[in-house]
Structures are given as structure tokens and as C-alpha cells.
Amino acid sequence: MKNFITQMDLVKNSSNDTNLLILDARAELADASAGLNSFKENHLKNAQFVSMEEIMTGKVGPHGGRHPLPDMTTFIETMKKLGMTDSSKVIIYDDGSLAMAGRLWWLLKYAGKNTVYVLEGGMNKWLENKLEVTDYVTEPVVSDSLRLTINSSLLVDIHNVKSAVHLPDTVIVDSRTYERYSGQIEPLDARPGHIPSAINYPWTDLIRDGKLMNKEELEERFEPLQKYKEVIVHCGSGITGTVNILFMEEVGLNPKLYLGGYSDWVSYANNKVETKNSFKKR
């Protein structure tokens, strides 16, 4: 698949690809220090750590969601400090869930970096395969050649989403679990439910027993979305929705991310929410 690299392919290429840059994106949203602690304990050889809260997330305000877009100029300067260049082939991994790696993958694509891949199975599978890890932190060679070329076609804001609610040729995809989509539970946001007309494609369905859905399964899963001119994807705060985007691209869809997600939507008191299934656009 075009957005992923297998563990064996990384092993084969890691010793002879001088442009390879490996990024560790592990994180736990309930524990801001967990990702860095895991990295210090062990990581892939030559990997550099990228913090979700400090690097992949901007300043939280009254609107914009729980994990707003970082300042992209600052973000790209940080990537340069980690050794990224215009010619770097970037491999990102997390624990294997793909959510954190997906967020960093999407940010780099949004910043105009095209040679970016996510490691299948992440660190969990890497350890299961008894592949090489280390606790030694490699000092990066700071880059002076990484351009920032924003790909605005990948992102929409709340104004686009408000319009999309009423557009028959646009579909809004809610990536959260069904329990949150339907309003049965809501552990994080002020109001339970979903954006009106949004349909539910839980990101958690894409990985089963640690294995990714194959191309045929993905084509069947996302076939109903092929008829729309525009696909807008969101989750709670712009993290797990990127997993849906990773896989949608594998079947030829060109989804856009509503990065603020449901947490941004409900931050506006006048925005309505629904708790019933939306069948209008199926």
C-alpha cells in the first residue's frame, strides 16, 4: 500500500538509504510524558522523537478543538532540527494503533512533504519480531533545506463543514467509535452526539488483531463514499481521523480533514448535534 512500509522492507532499506529519517510518534493522550518515556526506554535505531503535545499540537483556545493545528513555520523548523530535508524519506511509527503516526503523517503531507510513510505494526510488532531497538539517542544533523509548501486542499475548517451539512455531493465522515457518534457515551466533550448529516466510519475497524485491512476489504468498506465529490473526515480532535484518511487514500479517495473535529464543533453553542443515525447521504 502506498502510505505504508512493512517492517521487513524497513529492515532491508535502513542500512543503505542515506536519506532515511525515522520518527517516533508514540504518545498517550491521558499521559503527556508517556511517549517520551517509552522512547527513552527503547526505540528504533536512529529514530527521533516527536511529541504530540509539544510539536504536533498548537495552542489550545476556546475554539479549534483539543489538538489544534500547530504553527506550521515552527513545526517545519522543528523538523529541520530533527534532520529532515527535502530529500528525506520519512518513516513514522507509533505503538501500532496508527493514530499518533497518522497525525504526524498528515501534518507532513499538509506541509508539502510527499515521501512520508507509516510503519505497519509499529513498535509493538517490531518488538514481537525481535528486531533491533536501542536506548541510545542519535544526535540529529540539523537541516537547512526543508521547504514549507502548505497543501491547503487537505484541510477544511468549521465554515466548510457548516456548508457541507447541506450539500448532497459532500459527505462528512465521523471517525469516532459508534458509541460516541450515537451519543451513548461522551467522555471528553461538552455535548454527546455528532455533526448533523455525518455518517460513522469508526477508525478502530481498520485494524483487526493487529492486522491492517487489505485492499479488497478497503474497497468494499469505502465504496459508498466513491460517489461523492468531496469527502470530509473528522474525529474528536484531529488525531484518529487521520487513520481513516490513510486508508481512504489507498482506494483512490482524496479526503479532507476537519482538524478541529467534534471538539471544535461543540465549542460553538449554536451548533446543533444529532444522536440518531444519519442515513440521508448513504
N, C-alpha and C positions, 0 to 999 in steps of 0.2 A: 504494500500500500504506500502511496506517495508521501504521506505525512509521518510515517513510522520507520524505525530501523529496528531490526531484530538484534537480540543480544549477540548472536554469533557473528553477524555482519559487523557489529561494532568491534568485537574482539579482533576480527581479521583486519580491520582498517585502522585501528587505533595506533599501531606501531609505525605505520608508513605514511600516514596522512598528516603532513605538517600544518595543514590549515584547520585541523580538527579542534573544536573547542567544546568541552563537556561542562554542562551547567547542572548543578544540583538544586532542585526547586522544592525539596521536601519541606513540608510545613503542616502544622496542626492549628486550625483556627481557634481552638479553645486554649492553646498554649503557645504564646508568641515565641518562646525560646526553644521549642521542641525541635524545629527544623535545624537550627544551628547546632544544637546539642547532638543530634543524630549525625550531622556532617562531621563534627569533631571526633565522634566515636569511630566512624568509618565512612568511606566514600570511594567512588571510582577514582582510579589513578588520574592525577592532573585535573580533577574536577574543581570548579569554582562554585562557591555557594551564593545563591541569590535569594534574599529574604523577601517573603511575601509582603510583610507589613512595611518594611523599610524601603524596598526598591520597587515592588510591583504594585504598590498602593499609594495613591495620593492623599492629600489632607482631607479628612472626613469633615463634612459640613452638614448643614440642615438638609440639603438635597445632594443627590449624586450617588446615594447608596453607601453601603458599608465598606466597599472597596473601590473607591473612585479611581479614575484614570490618573496615573502619576504624571507629573510634568515630564513631557517626553524629551525635552532637551536634557534635563537632569538624568533621565533614565538612560539615554544613549551615552552620556558621559560616563555613567557608571559601567555600562557595558564595555566601553573603551578601557577603563581601568582594569577590567577583568580579562582584557586581552583580545576582545572581539574586533575584527577588521571587516572590511567589505568583502574580503575573500574567504572569511571563516565559514566552515561547515559546522553548524551548531547542533549538538545533540543534548537534549534536555531529558532529565529523569526526575521522578518523584518516588514515592513508595510503590507505585504500580497502579494507583487508582486513576491516574491521568489528569486529575483536576488541577493540581498545582502546576504540573508540567504544561497542561493545556493553557493555563493563564499566561505563562511566560512565552509559550509558543505563539499565542495570539498577539501579545504585545510586540514581539519582534516582527511578526508579519505586518502589523499595523505601522511599525516604524520603518517598513520598507525592506526588511531582511527576508530573502526568499529561501535561502538554503538552511532551513530550520526543521529539525525532526525530533520526534518524541520516541524515547526508548520503550519498546514493548516490554511489559512486565515490571519495569522499574527496578528499584533496589531489592524489593522482596524476591523477585525471580532471580536476580543477579546472585543473591546470597544462596538461594536454593540450588543454583547451578554451580556453586562453589567457585565462582570466578573471582579474580583478583580485586581486593579492596585495600585501602590504606588509611591511616590516620594522619599521614604527612600532608601538610597543606603546601601545594606548589605556589611559589611566588609568581604572579602573572606578569607578563611583559606588556606594559601599558601601550595601547594602540593610539596612533594619530591619524588613522584612516578609516573612519566609520561614519558614513553619511546617515543623516536622518531624513527620510523621504516618506512622509505620512501618507498612508493609503486610506484616504477618507471613505472609500467605498465599503470598508469593513465595519463601520461604526454608525449607529443611529442614536439619537437622543430621545428624550421624552416627547418632544413635539412630533417627531416622526412616528412614534408609537401611538400617540393620540390619534393621528390621522389614519394610521394603519388599521385601527379598530374598525373603521367603517369602509375599508377598501376591499372589494371582493377578490382582487387579484394579488393581495398580500396576505400572508399568514403569519401569525405570531405564535411562536413555539415556546412553551414554558418547560424548562428542563428539570424542574424540581420533582421530587417524588410525588406520587399521586395524592398521598395523604396531605401534603402541604398545598398542592394545587387545588384540591377539593375543599380546603378549609377545615378538614378534620382536626389537624394539628397546626400550630404555628409557634415554634419555639423562639423565633428571632424578631419577627416584625410585628408592628402595632396592630394590624388587621389581617385576619386569615382570609384566604381565597386566592383569586387570580385575576389578571387583567381581563376585562371583557373581551370575548371572542377568541382568547388564546386557547390553543389546544395543547395537550400534555404528551410530551415525549421524554420520560424520565431518563436522565443521563446514566443512572445506575443499571439500566437494562443492557447497556452496550458491552459490559464485561461480565462474563459468566464463569465462575470458578477460576478467575484469573486469566481467562482467555478472551481475546477480542472477538467480536462478531466478524465473520468473514464477509467477503464482497457480496456474495449472493444473499446472505441474510440482511445486509445493509440495504441492498437494492429493494428487497421486499419491504423492509421496515419503512424506508423513506419514500417509497413510490407515490403515496398520496400527496407528497409535497412538490412533486415534479411539475404539477400543473400551474403552480403559482409563479408570477413574475418576480416576486420578492419574498424572501423568507427572512423573518426577523427572529432571532433566538435570544432568550434571556433566561436567567436563573434568579437566585436571590440577590447576588451582588457581583456578578460578572466573573465568577470562577468556574463553577461546574458547567455552565452553559457552553464554555469553550470545548468541552468534551464532545457535545453534540456537533459543534462546528467541525471539529477534527474529522469526525466520521461522515458528516454530510458531504464534505468536500470530496471524499473518496468515491462518491456516486454521482459526482458532477454538479451538485448544488453549490450555489455561491451565497451562503447565508451571511447576514449582517448581525452584529452583536449589539444588543441594548445593554451596555455595560452596567449601567446603574441598576438594572433589573427590578425585581419586585420591591426591594427595599427602597429604591428611589421612587417608584410609582406610588407607594403608600405614604411617602413623606409629604405628599400634597393632599391635604384634607378633602379637596373637592373631587379627587379621582375616585371613580367608582370601582368596586371589586365584585366579582361573582363567586359563588360557591357551588354552582352546578356545572355539569359538563357543557362544553361549548361544541355543538355539532354543526353550526352554521357553515363552517369553512371546510369540513372534512370532505 
